[in-house]
Amino acid sequence: MKFATTSLAHTSGDVRQKAESLIITLYQDIGAPVRRFLPVDGAKTRKNVVYKQLFVAFDGIDEESDKTMVMKLF
């Protein structure tokens, strides 16, 4: 995970994009523990485009997970 988070600051856009994709995939598979390796989600952190994109993706995954859980209840 350290490799992926370090890659988020790489000068190459392709490397950053692959790191984002990897982190999002890990979040889909593992969930909340992935957030421990990233800065705290807040207004200051979301000013950084890379972290904003990650946290927006995480929010979408969480919403989808919540909807799936509700559907299973009924």
KAQUI-V147343 format. One record per backbone hydrogen bond with DSSP energy under -1.0 kcal/mol. CO is the residue of the C=O (numbers start at 0). NH is the residue of the N-H. E is the energy in kcal/mol with one decimal. If there is no record, write none. Layout:
BEGIN
((CO,NH,E) (CO,NH,E))
END
This chain:
BEGIN
((0,4,-2.5) (1,5,-2.3) (2,6,-1.9) (5,8,-1.5) (6,9,-1.5) (11,15,-2.0) (12,16,-2.5) (13,17,-2.2) (14,18,-2.3) (15,19,-2.5) (16,20,-2.4) (17,21,-2.5) (18,22,-2.6) (19,23,-2.6) (20,24,-2.4) (21,25,-2.5) (22,26,-2.2) (23,27,-2.1) (24,28,-1.9) (25,29,-3.6) (30,33,-2.1) (31,34,-1.5) (33,36,-1.6) (34,37,-1.6) (41,45,-2.5) (44,47,-1.7) (47,51,-2.6) (48,52,-2.5) (49,53,-2.0) (50,54,-2.8) (51,55,-2.4) (52,56,-2.1) (53,57,-2.7) (54,58,-2.4) (55,59,-2.1) (56,60,-2.3) (57,61,-2.7) (58,62,-2.4) (59,63,-2.3) (60,64,-2.4) (61,65,-2.4) (62,66,-2.3) (63,67,-2.3) (64,68,-2.3) (65,69,-2.1) (66,70,-2.3) (67,71,-1.8) (68,72,-1.1))
END
